[in-house]
């Protein structure tokens, strides 16, 4: 699969570690979100375009994360209640809890597992994610990768695009920023703060060819490299194929 854009071309030999956003980059969070919303809202949202639901999510989630830190389960329960109010649909606390718990079952993208396996033959792999540790545990089991480090929102008590995740992952890896390549789907949550801190960044544009920004707020951040999939990144690095 060809690269979409590479300006300038990255010297992949210059890096020792790859840091990843998880949800949206490795895990197909838009599919997971839409399934969870279907369970939450049922017929109340029937006929609503999927992208319209995703755009609401992209607005509700940052609003729920604003202010004093709350665990991501609580953030998503708040998001569930905002959706229910938007569609005049009554839900109880258990429905909101099920919506939040669904994160651990959101599916990986089809190329993710094999691509991580290939990338792990050359680089240390790490996660920086806006999630709770217990929710990530379900995702980690699906990904099957041996991550060198995992930094979650519950650990740093902060949500990206705030910089705490990035400061912490560099500290844990024990590497200068110049030796770490950050790989993410969200321009808003990841590419913007990471580039401002001096990371070289790869944008995995999972929505390539589709309009809008989906569940991610809009941003004008400029990555160093754009690819449509993680598989395309591994191929650009000259790593073994064998990916489905």
DRENPA-3360 file (N, C-alpha, C; in nm, 2 decimals, always signed):
BEGIN
1 = XXXXXXXX = +0.09/-0.12/+0.00/+0.00/+0.00/+0.00/+0.09/+0.12/+0.00 ~ +0.06/+0.22/-0.09/+0.15/+0.33/-0.10/+0.12/+0.44/+0.01 ~ +0.22/+0.51/+0.03/+0.21/+0.63/+0.12/+0.12/+0.73/+0.06 ~ +0.05/+0.80/+0.15/-0.03/+0.91/+0.10/+0.05/+1.04/+0.08 ~ +0.13/+1.07/+0.18/+0.22/+1.19/+0.17/+0.34/+1.17/+0.26 ~ +0.45/+1.22/+0.22/+0.57/+1.21/+0.30/+0.65/+1.34/+0.28 ~ +0.64/+1.44/+0.37/+0.71/+1.56/+0.35/+0.75/+1.61/+0.49 ~ +0.88/+1.61/+0.52/+0.99/+1.55/+0.44/+0.99/+1.40/+0.47;
9 = XXXXXXXX = +1.07/+1.33/+0.39/+1.09/+1.18/+0.41/+1.16/+1.16/+0.54 ~ +1.10/+1.07/+0.62/+1.16/+1.04/+0.75/+1.27/+0.94/+0.74 ~ +1.38/+0.96/+0.82/+1.49/+0.86/+0.84/+1.45/+0.77/+0.95 ~ +1.39/+0.65/+0.92/+1.34/+0.56/+1.02/+1.45/+0.50/+1.10 ~ +1.57/+0.51/+1.05/+1.68/+0.45/+1.13/+1.72/+0.55/+1.25 ~ +1.66/+0.66/+1.25/+1.69/+0.76/+1.36/+1.62/+0.74/+1.49 ~ +1.53/+0.63/+1.49/+1.44/+0.61/+1.61/+1.47/+0.48/+1.67 ~ +1.45/+0.48/+1.80/+1.46/+0.35/+1.88/+1.33/+0.31/+1.93;
17 = XXXXXXXX = +1.23/+0.39/+1.94/+1.10/+0.36/+1.99/+0.99/+0.42/+1.91 ~ +0.87/+0.36/+1.91/+0.75/+0.41/+1.85/+0.65/+0.42/+1.96 ~ +0.59/+0.54/+1.97/+0.48/+0.56/+2.07/+0.35/+0.57/+1.99 ~ +0.24/+0.51/+2.04/+0.12/+0.50/+1.97/+0.00/+0.56/+2.06 ~ -0.08/+0.63/+2.00/-0.22/+0.65/+2.05/-0.29/+0.51/+2.02 ~ -0.38/+0.47/+2.11/-0.44/+0.34/+2.09/-0.57/+0.35/+2.02 ~ -0.67/+0.43/+2.07/-0.81/+0.43/+2.02/-0.82/+0.53/+1.90 ~ -0.85/+0.47/+1.79/-0.85/+0.54/+1.66/-0.73/+0.51/+1.57;
25 = XXXXXXXX = -0.62/+0.47/+1.64/-0.50/+0.44/+1.56/-0.48/+0.28/+1.55 ~ -0.48/+0.22/+1.67/-0.47/+0.07/+1.67/-0.61/+0.00/+1.68 ~ -0.69/+0.06/+1.76/-0.83/+0.01/+1.78/-0.93/+0.10/+1.70 ~ -1.02/+0.03/+1.63/-1.12/+0.10/+1.55/-1.23/+0.16/+1.64 ~ -1.19/+0.27/+1.69/-1.29/+0.33/+1.79/-1.41/+0.38/+1.73 ~ -1.41/+0.42/+1.60/-1.54/+0.47/+1.55/-1.64/+0.35/+1.53 ~ -1.59/+0.24/+1.49/-1.68/+0.12/+1.49/-1.73/+0.09/+1.63 ~ -1.64/+0.09/+1.73/-1.67/+0.06/+1.86/-1.77/+0.16/+1.92;
33 = XXXXXXXX = -1.75/+0.29/+1.89/-1.84/+0.39/+1.94/-1.98/+0.37/+1.88 ~ -1.99/+0.35/+1.75/-2.12/+0.34/+1.69/-2.19/+0.22/+1.74 ~ -2.12/+0.11/+1.76/-2.19/-0.01/+1.82/-2.24/+0.02/+1.96 ~ -2.16/+0.08/+2.04/-2.20/+0.11/+2.17/-2.32/+0.21/+2.18 ~ -2.32/+0.31/+2.08/-2.43/+0.40/+2.08/-2.56/+0.33/+2.03 ~ -2.54/+0.24/+1.94/-2.66/+0.16/+1.90/-2.72/+0.09/+2.02 ~ -2.64/+0.03/+2.10/-2.69/-0.04/+2.22/-2.75/+0.06/+2.32 ~ -2.69/+0.18/+2.33/-2.73/+0.28/+2.43/-2.86/+0.35/+2.39;
41 = XXXXXXXX = -2.88/+0.38/+2.26/-2.99/+0.47/+2.21/-3.10/+0.39/+2.14 ~ -3.06/+0.28/+2.09/-3.17/+0.20/+2.02/-3.24/+0.28/+1.91 ~ -3.37/+0.27/+1.91/-3.45/+0.33/+1.80/-3.44/+0.48/+1.81 ~ -3.40/+0.54/+1.93/-3.40/+0.68/+1.95/-3.31/+0.75/+1.85 ~ -3.21/+0.69/+1.80/-3.12/+0.75/+1.70/-3.13/+0.69/+1.57 ~ -3.24/+0.62/+1.54/-3.26/+0.55/+1.41/-3.26/+0.66/+1.30 ~ -3.19/+0.63/+1.19/-3.19/+0.73/+1.08/-3.08/+0.84/+1.10 ~ -3.02/+0.85/+1.21/-2.91/+0.95/+1.23/-2.79/+0.90/+1.16;
49 = XXXXXXXX = -2.73/+0.99/+1.07/-2.61/+0.95/+1.00/-2.50/+0.91/+1.09 ~ -2.42/+0.80/+1.06/-2.31/+0.77/+1.15/-2.21/+0.88/+1.18 ~ -2.18/+0.95/+1.07/-2.08/+1.06/+1.09/-2.13/+1.17/+1.18 ~ -2.27/+1.19/+1.18/-2.33/+1.29/+1.27/-2.31/+1.25/+1.42 ~ -2.33/+1.12/+1.44/-2.31/+1.06/+1.58/-2.17/+1.07/+1.62 ~ -2.08/+1.04/+1.53/-1.94/+1.05/+1.56/-1.89/+1.19/+1.59 ~ -1.94/+1.29/+1.52/-1.91/+1.43/+1.54/-1.96/+1.48/+1.68 ~ -2.08/+1.43/+1.72/-2.13/+1.46/+1.85/-2.03/+1.40/+1.96;
57 = XXXXXXXX = -1.99/+1.28/+1.93/-1.89/+1.22/+2.03/-1.77/+1.30/+2.04 ~ -1.72/+1.35/+1.92/-1.60/+1.43/+1.92/-1.62/+1.57/+1.99 ~ -1.74/+1.61/+2.01/-1.77/+1.73/+2.09/-1.79/+1.70/+2.24 ~ -1.87/+1.59/+2.26/-1.91/+1.56/+2.40/-1.79/+1.51/+2.48 ~ -1.70/+1.43/+2.42/-1.59/+1.37/+2.50/-1.49/+1.48/+2.56 ~ -1.44/+1.57/+2.48/-1.36/+1.67/+2.54/-1.43/+1.76/+2.64 ~ -1.56/+1.78/+2.62/-1.63/+1.86/+2.72/-1.64/+1.78/+2.85 ~ -1.66/+1.65/+2.84/-1.66/+1.57/+2.97/-1.53/+1.56/+3.03;
65 = XXXXXXXX = -1.42/+1.57/+2.96/-1.29/+1.56/+3.01/-1.24/+1.69/+3.08 ~ -1.31/+1.80/+3.05/-1.27/+1.93/+3.09/-1.28/+1.94/+3.25 ~ -1.20/+2.02/+3.31/-1.21/+2.04/+3.45/-1.13/+1.94/+3.53 ~ -1.17/+1.92/+3.66/-1.10/+1.83/+3.75/-1.10/+1.69/+3.69 ~ -0.98/+1.62/+3.70/-0.97/+1.49/+3.64/-1.07/+1.39/+3.70 ~ -1.13/+1.32/+3.60/-1.21/+1.20/+3.63/-1.16/+1.08/+3.55 ~ -1.18/+0.96/+3.61/-1.14/+0.84/+3.53/-1.22/+0.83/+3.40 ~ -1.16/+0.77/+3.30/-1.23/+0.76/+3.17/-1.36/+0.69/+3.18;
73 = XXXXXXXX = -1.38/+0.60/+3.26/-1.52/+0.54/+3.28/-1.62/+0.65/+3.31 ~ -1.58/+0.73/+3.40/-1.68/+0.84/+3.44/-1.70/+0.94/+3.32 ~ -1.59/+0.97/+3.25/-1.60/+1.05/+3.13/-1.70/+0.99/+3.03 ~ -1.69/+0.86/+3.01/-1.78/+0.80/+2.91/-1.92/+0.79/+2.96 ~ -1.94/+0.77/+3.09/-2.07/+0.77/+3.14/-2.14/+0.90/+3.13 ~ -2.06/+1.01/+3.14/-2.11/+1.14/+3.12/-2.14/+1.16/+2.97 ~ -2.06/+1.11/+2.88/-2.09/+1.11/+2.73/-2.22/+1.04/+2.70 ~ -2.24/+0.93/+2.77/-2.36/+0.85/+2.74/-2.48/+0.93/+2.79;
81 = XXXXXXXX = -2.47/+1.00/+2.90/-2.59/+1.08/+2.94/-2.61/+1.20/+2.85 ~ -2.50/+1.26/+2.79/-2.52/+1.37/+2.70/-2.59/+1.32/+2.57 ~ -2.55/+1.20/+2.52/-2.62/+1.15/+2.41/-2.77/+1.12/+2.44 ~ -2.80/+1.07/+2.55/-2.93/+1.04/+2.59/-3.02/+1.17/+2.60 ~ -2.96/+1.27/+2.65/-3.03/+1.40/+2.66/-3.05/+1.46/+2.52 ~ -2.95/+1.44/+2.43/-2.96/+1.49/+2.29/-3.07/+1.43/+2.22 ~ -3.10/+1.30/+2.24/-3.20/+1.23/+2.17/-3.33/+1.21/+2.25 ~ -3.33/+1.28/+2.36/-3.45/+1.27/+2.45/-3.48/+1.12/+2.48;
89 = XXXXXXXX = -3.38/+1.05/+2.52/-3.39/+0.91/+2.55/-3.35/+0.88/+2.69 ~ -3.43/+0.82/+2.77/-3.41/+0.79/+2.91/-3.32/+0.67/+2.93 ~ -3.21/+0.69/+3.00/-3.12/+0.57/+3.03/-3.10/+0.57/+3.18 ~ -3.06/+0.45/+3.23/-3.03/+0.44/+3.38/-2.88/+0.43/+3.39 ~ -2.83/+0.43/+3.51/-2.69/+0.42/+3.54/-2.62/+0.30/+3.48 ~ -2.69/+0.19/+3.48/-2.63/+0.07/+3.43/-2.61/+0.08/+3.28 ~ -2.70/+0.15/+3.21/-2.68/+0.16/+3.06/-2.55/+0.25/+3.04 ~ -2.54/+0.36/+3.12/-2.42/+0.44/+3.10/-2.29/+0.36/+3.13;
97 = XXXXXXXX = -2.30/+0.27/+3.24/-2.18/+0.19/+3.27/-2.15/+0.09/+3.16 ~ -2.25/+0.04/+3.10/-2.22/-0.06/+2.99/-2.16/+0.01/+2.87 ~ -2.20/+0.14/+2.84/-2.14/+0.21/+2.73/-1.99/+0.24/+2.76 ~ -1.96/+0.27/+2.88/-1.82/+0.30/+2.92/-1.74/+0.17/+2.91 ~ -1.79/+0.06/+2.96/-1.72/-0.07/+2.97/-1.70/-0.13/+2.83 ~ -1.77/-0.08/+2.73/-1.76/-0.14/+2.59/-1.62/-0.11/+2.53 ~ -1.55/-0.01/+2.59/-1.42/+0.03/+2.53/-1.33/-0.09/+2.52 ~ -1.33/-0.18/+2.62/-1.23/-0.29/+2.62/-1.26/-0.39/+2.51;
105 = XXXXXXXX = -1.38/-0.38/+2.45/-1.42/-0.48/+2.34/-1.42/-0.42/+2.21 ~ -1.39/-0.29/+2.20/-1.38/-0.23/+2.06/-1.27/-0.30/+1.98 ~ -1.30/-0.32/+1.85/-1.21/-0.41/+1.78/-1.08/-0.34/+1.72 ~ -0.97/-0.41/+1.71/-0.86/-0.36/+1.64/-0.89/-0.34/+1.49 ~ -0.82/-0.25/+1.42/-0.83/-0.25/+1.28/-0.77/-0.38/+1.22 ~ -0.81/-0.42/+1.10/-0.77/-0.54/+1.04/-0.62/-0.56/+1.03 ~ -0.55/-0.44/+1.01/-0.40/-0.45/+0.99/-0.32/-0.44/+1.11 ~ -0.38/-0.40/+1.23/-0.31/-0.36/+1.35/-0.22/-0.47/+1.40;
113 = XXXXXXXX = -0.27/-0.59/+1.43/-0.20/-0.69/+1.50/-0.07/-0.73/+1.43 ~ -0.09/-0.76/+1.30/+0.03/-0.80/+1.22/+0.13/-0.69/+1.20 ~ +0.08/-0.56/+1.19/+0.17/-0.45/+1.17/+0.25/-0.43/+1.30 ~ +0.18/-0.44/+1.42/+0.26/-0.42/+1.54/+0.36/-0.53/+1.56 ~ +0.33/-0.65/+1.52/+0.42/-0.76/+1.52/+0.55/-0.73/+1.44 ~ +0.52/-0.67/+1.32/+0.64/-0.64/+1.23/+0.72/-0.52/+1.29 ~ +0.65/-0.42/+1.34/+0.72/-0.30/+1.39/+0.80/-0.34/+1.52 ~ +0.75/-0.43/+1.59/+0.81/-0.47/+1.71/+0.94/-0.55/+1.69;
121 = XXXXXXXX = +0.97/-0.59/+1.57/+1.10/-0.66/+1.54/+1.21/-0.56/+1.53 ~ +1.18/-0.43/+1.52/+1.29/-0.33/+1.50/+1.28/-0.22/+1.62 ~ +1.16/-0.19/+1.67/+1.15/-0.08/+1.76/+1.09/-0.13/+1.90 ~ +1.12/-0.05/+2.00/+1.05/-0.06/+2.13/+0.91/+0.00/+2.10 ~ +0.80/-0.06/+2.15/+0.67/-0.01/+2.13/+0.61/+0.04/+2.26 ~ +0.54/+0.15/+2.25/+0.48/+0.21/+2.37/+0.34/+0.27/+2.34 ~ +0.26/+0.28/+2.44/+0.13/+0.34/+2.43/+0.11/+0.47/+2.51 ~ +0.05/+0.57/+2.46/+0.01/+0.69/+2.53/-0.14/+0.71/+2.50;
129 = XXXXXXXX = -0.23/+0.68/+2.60/-0.37/+0.67/+2.57/-0.46/+0.74/+2.67 ~ -0.56/+0.80/+2.63/-0.66/+0.87/+2.71/-0.76/+0.76/+2.76 ~ -0.72/+0.68/+2.85/-0.80/+0.56/+2.90/-0.76/+0.52/+3.04 ~ -0.84/+0.44/+3.10/-0.81/+0.38/+3.23/-0.73/+0.25/+3.21 ~ -0.65/+0.21/+3.30/-0.57/+0.09/+3.29/-0.66/-0.03/+3.27 ~ -0.76/-0.04/+3.35/-0.84/-0.17/+3.34/-0.92/-0.18/+3.20 ~ -0.95/-0.06/+3.15/-1.02/-0.07/+3.01/-0.92/-0.10/+2.91 ~ -0.79/-0.05/+2.92/-0.69/-0.08/+2.82/-0.65/-0.23/+2.83;
137 = XXXXXXXX = -0.67/-0.29/+2.94/-0.63/-0.44/+2.96/-0.71/-0.52/+2.86 ~ -0.83/-0.49/+2.83/-0.91/-0.57/+2.73/-0.86/-0.54/+2.59 ~ -0.82/-0.42/+2.56/-0.77/-0.39/+2.43/-0.63/-0.45/+2.41 ~ -0.55/-0.45/+2.52/-0.42/-0.51/+2.51/-0.42/-0.66/+2.48 ~ -0.52/-0.73/+2.53/-0.54/-0.87/+2.51/-0.57/-0.89/+2.36 ~ -0.64/-0.80/+2.30/-0.68/-0.82/+2.15/-0.56/-0.78/+2.07 ~ -0.48/-0.69/+2.11/-0.36/-0.64/+2.03/-0.25/-0.74/+2.03 ~ -0.23/-0.80/+2.15/-0.13/-0.91/+2.16/+0.02/-0.87/+2.15;
145 = XXXXXXXX = +0.04/-0.74/+2.15/+0.18/-0.69/+2.13/+0.25/-0.68/+2.27 ~ +0.38/-0.68/+2.27/+0.46/-0.67/+2.39/+0.50/-0.52/+2.40 ~ +0.42/-0.44/+2.46/+0.45/-0.30/+2.48/+0.55/-0.28/+2.59 ~ +0.65/-0.20/+2.55/+0.76/-0.17/+2.65/+0.71/-0.08/+2.76 ~ +0.62/+0.01/+2.73/+0.56/+0.10/+2.83/+0.42/+0.14/+2.79 ~ +0.34/+0.16/+2.89/+0.20/+0.20/+2.86/+0.17/+0.32/+2.96 ~ +0.14/+0.43/+2.90/+0.10/+0.55/+2.98/-0.05/+0.58/+2.96 ~ -0.13/+0.57/+3.06/-0.27/+0.60/+3.05/-0.31/+0.73/+3.12;
153 = XXXXXXXX = -0.43/+0.77/+3.09/-0.48/+0.89/+3.16/-0.49/+0.87/+3.31 ~ -0.53/+0.75/+3.35/-0.55/+0.73/+3.49/-0.41/+0.74/+3.57 ~ -0.30/+0.71/+3.50/-0.17/+0.72/+3.56/-0.12/+0.86/+3.58 ~ -0.14/+0.94/+3.47/-0.09/+1.08/+3.48/-0.20/+1.18/+3.52 ~ -0.32/+1.13/+3.54/-0.44/+1.21/+3.57/-0.45/+1.34/+3.48 ~ -0.45/+1.31/+3.36/-0.46/+1.41/+3.25/-0.51/+1.35/+3.12 ~ -0.56/+1.43/+3.04/-0.61/+1.39/+2.91/-0.54/+1.47/+2.80 ~ -0.49/+1.39/+2.70/-0.44/+1.46/+2.58/-0.55/+1.55/+2.52;
161 = XXXXXXXX = -0.52/+1.66/+2.46/-0.39/+1.71/+2.41/-0.30/+1.78/+2.52 ~ -0.34/+1.77/+2.65/-0.24/+1.82/+2.75/-0.11/+1.73/+2.74 ~ +0.00/+1.79/+2.77/+0.13/+1.72/+2.74/+0.18/+1.61/+2.84 ~ +0.10/+1.59/+2.95/+0.16/+1.50/+3.05/+0.19/+1.36/+3.00 ~ +0.11/+1.30/+2.92/+0.14/+1.17/+2.86/+0.28/+1.17/+2.79 ~ +0.31/+1.27/+2.72/+0.43/+1.27/+2.64/+0.55/+1.29/+2.72 ~ +0.54/+1.38/+2.82/+0.65/+1.39/+2.92/+0.68/+1.26/+2.99 ~ +0.57/+1.19/+3.03/+0.59/+1.07/+3.11/+0.65/+0.96/+3.02;
169 = XXXXXXXX = +0.61/+0.95/+2.89/+0.66/+0.84/+2.81/+0.81/+0.86/+2.78 ~ +0.85/+0.98/+2.76/+0.99/+1.00/+2.74/+1.07/+0.97/+2.86 ~ +1.02/+1.01/+2.98/+1.09/+0.98/+3.10/+1.10/+0.82/+3.12 ~ +1.00/+0.75/+3.09/+1.00/+0.61/+3.11/+1.09/+0.53/+3.01 ~ +1.08/+0.58/+2.89/+1.17/+0.52/+2.79/+1.31/+0.55/+2.80 ~ +1.34/+0.66/+2.87/+1.48/+0.70/+2.89/+1.55/+0.74/+2.76 ~ +1.48/+0.79/+2.67/+1.53/+0.83/+2.54/+1.51/+0.98/+2.52 ~ +1.60/+1.05/+2.44/+1.56/+1.18/+2.40/+1.45/+1.18/+2.30;
177 = XXXXXXXX = +1.37/+1.29/+2.29/+1.26/+1.30/+2.20/+1.30/+1.27/+2.06 ~ +1.42/+1.31/+2.02/+1.46/+1.28/+1.88/+1.47/+1.14/+1.85 ~ +1.47/+1.05/+1.94/+1.48/+0.90/+1.92/+1.35/+0.83/+1.93 ~ +1.24/+0.91/+1.94/+1.11/+0.86/+1.96/+1.02/+0.91/+1.84 ~ +0.95/+0.82/+1.77/+0.86/+0.85/+1.67/+0.72/+0.83/+1.72 ~ +0.64/+0.93/+1.71/+0.50/+0.92/+1.76/+0.40/+0.89/+1.65 ~ +0.32/+0.79/+1.66/+0.23/+0.75/+1.56/+0.08/+0.75/+1.61 ~ +0.00/+0.83/+1.54/-0.14/+0.85/+1.59/-0.23/+0.89/+1.48;
185 = XXXXXXXX = -0.36/+0.87/+1.51/-0.47/+0.91/+1.41/-0.52/+1.05/+1.44 ~ -0.52/+1.09/+1.57/-0.58/+1.22/+1.60/-0.49/+1.33/+1.59 ~ -0.51/+1.42/+1.50/-0.44/+1.55/+1.49/-0.46/+1.63/+1.61 ~ -0.58/+1.63/+1.66/-0.61/+1.71/+1.78/-0.55/+1.66/+1.91 ~ -0.57/+1.53/+1.94/-0.52/+1.48/+2.07/-0.37/+1.45/+2.07 ~ -0.31/+1.42/+1.95/-0.18/+1.37/+1.95/-0.08/+1.45/+1.86 ~ -0.11/+1.46/+1.74/-0.01/+1.52/+1.65/+0.02/+1.67/+1.69 ~ -0.08/+1.75/+1.72/-0.06/+1.88/+1.76/+0.03/+1.89/+1.89;
193 = XXXXXXXX = +0.00/+1.83/+2.00/+0.08/+1.85/+2.12/+0.22/+1.78/+2.10 ~ +0.23/+1.67/+2.03/+0.35/+1.60/+2.01/+0.45/+1.68/+1.93 ~ +0.40/+1.74/+1.82/+0.49/+1.82/+1.74/+0.54/+1.94/+1.81 ~ +0.45/+2.00/+1.89/+0.49/+2.12/+1.97/+0.60/+2.09/+2.07 ~ +0.60/+1.96/+2.12/+0.71/+1.92/+2.21/+0.83/+1.88/+2.14 ~ +0.83/+1.86/+2.01/+0.95/+1.83/+1.93/+0.96/+1.69/+1.88 ~ +0.85/+1.61/+1.90/+0.85/+1.47/+1.84/+0.83/+1.48/+1.69 ~ +0.89/+1.38/+1.62/+0.86/+1.35/+1.48/+0.73/+1.27/+1.49;
201 = XXXXXXXX = +0.63/+1.30/+1.40/+0.50/+1.24/+1.41/+0.46/+1.18/+1.27 ~ +0.40/+1.07/+1.28/+0.33/+1.00/+1.17/+0.18/+1.00/+1.20 ~ +0.11/+1.06/+1.10/-0.04/+1.06/+1.11/-0.09/+0.94/+1.03 ~ -0.16/+0.85/+1.11/-0.23/+0.74/+1.04/-0.37/+0.78/+1.01 ~ -0.39/+0.82/+0.89/-0.52/+0.89/+0.85/-0.62/+0.78/+0.82 ~ -0.68/+0.72/+0.93/-0.77/+0.61/+0.91/-0.90/+0.65/+0.84 ~ -0.93/+0.78/+0.83/-1.05/+0.83/+0.75/-1.01/+0.88/+0.61 ~ -0.90/+0.84/+0.56/-0.86/+0.88/+0.43/-0.96/+0.85/+0.33;
209 = XXXXXXXX = -1.00/+0.96/+0.25/-1.10/+0.94/+0.15/-1.24/+0.97/+0.20 ~ -1.26/+0.99/+0.32/-1.39/+1.02/+0.38/-1.39/+1.17/+0.43 ~ -1.51/+1.23/+0.42/-1.52/+1.37/+0.46/-1.53/+1.38/+0.62 ~ -1.50/+1.50/+0.67/-1.51/+1.52/+0.81/-1.40/+1.46/+0.89 ~ -1.41/+1.48/+1.02/-1.31/+1.43/+1.11/-1.36/+1.32/+1.21 ~ -1.48/+1.28/+1.19/-1.54/+1.17/+1.27/-1.54/+1.21/+1.41 ~ -1.50/+1.11/+1.50/-1.51/+1.13/+1.64/-1.39/+1.22/+1.70 ~ -1.31/+1.27/+1.61/-1.20/+1.35/+1.66/-1.22/+1.50/+1.62;
217 = XXXXXXXX = -1.20/+1.59/+1.72/-1.22/+1.73/+1.69/-1.12/+1.78/+1.58 ~ -1.16/+1.88/+1.51/-1.08/+1.93/+1.40/-0.95/+1.99/+1.45 ~ -0.84/+1.98/+1.37/-0.71/+2.04/+1.40/-0.64/+2.07/+1.28 ~ -0.56/+2.18/+1.28/-0.47/+2.21/+1.16/-0.33/+2.16/+1.18 ~ -0.31/+2.07/+1.28/-0.17/+2.02/+1.30/-0.11/+1.96/+1.18 ~ +0.02/+1.97/+1.16/+0.09/+1.92/+1.04/+0.18/+1.81/+1.08 ~ +0.16/+1.68/+1.04/+0.25/+1.57/+1.07/+0.37/+1.57/+0.98 ~ +0.47/+1.49/+1.02/+0.59/+1.48/+0.93/+0.56/+1.38/+0.82;
225 = XXXXXXXX = +0.47/+1.29/+0.84/+0.44/+1.18/+0.75/+0.29/+1.14/+0.76 ~ +0.23/+1.12/+0.65/+0.09/+1.07/+0.65/+0.08/+0.94/+0.58 ~ +0.02/+0.84/+0.65/-0.01/+0.71/+0.59/-0.16/+0.67/+0.61 ~ -0.22/+0.59/+0.53/-0.36/+0.55/+0.55/-0.38/+0.44/+0.65 ~ -0.27/+0.36/+0.67/-0.29/+0.24/+0.76/-0.15/+0.22/+0.84 ~ -0.16/+0.14/+0.94/-0.03/+0.10/+1.01/+0.05/+0.01/+0.92 ~ -0.02/-0.07/+0.84/+0.05/-0.16/+0.74/+0.13/-0.08/+0.65 ~ +0.08/+0.03/+0.60/+0.15/+0.12/+0.51/+0.28/+0.18/+0.57;
233 = XXXXXXXX = +0.27/+0.21/+0.70/+0.39/+0.25/+0.77/+0.49/+0.15/+0.78 ~ +0.45/+0.02/+0.81/+0.55/-0.09/+0.82/+0.61/-0.11/+0.69 ~ +0.54/-0.10/+0.58/+0.59/-0.12/+0.45/+0.69/-0.01/+0.41 ~ +0.66/+0.11/+0.45/+0.75/+0.23/+0.42/+0.88/+0.21/+0.50 ~ +0.88/+0.14/+0.61/+1.00/+0.11/+0.69/+1.08/-0.01/+0.63 ~ +1.02/-0.08/+0.53/+1.09/-0.20/+0.48/+1.08/-0.32/+0.56 ~ +0.98/-0.32/+0.65/+0.96/-0.44/+0.74/+0.89/-0.55/+0.68 ~ +0.90/-0.67/+0.73/+0.84/-0.79/+0.67/+0.69/-0.78/+0.65;
241 = XXXX = +0.64/-0.83/+0.54/+0.50/-0.82/+0.52/+0.42/-0.93/+0.59 ~ +0.36/-1.02/+0.52/+0.29/-1.13/+0.59/+0.17/-1.08/+0.66 ~ +0.12/-0.96/+0.62/+0.00/-0.90/+0.70/-0.12/-0.92/+0.62 ~ -0.23/-0.96/+0.69/-0.36/-0.98/+0.62/-0.42/-0.85/+0.58;
% end
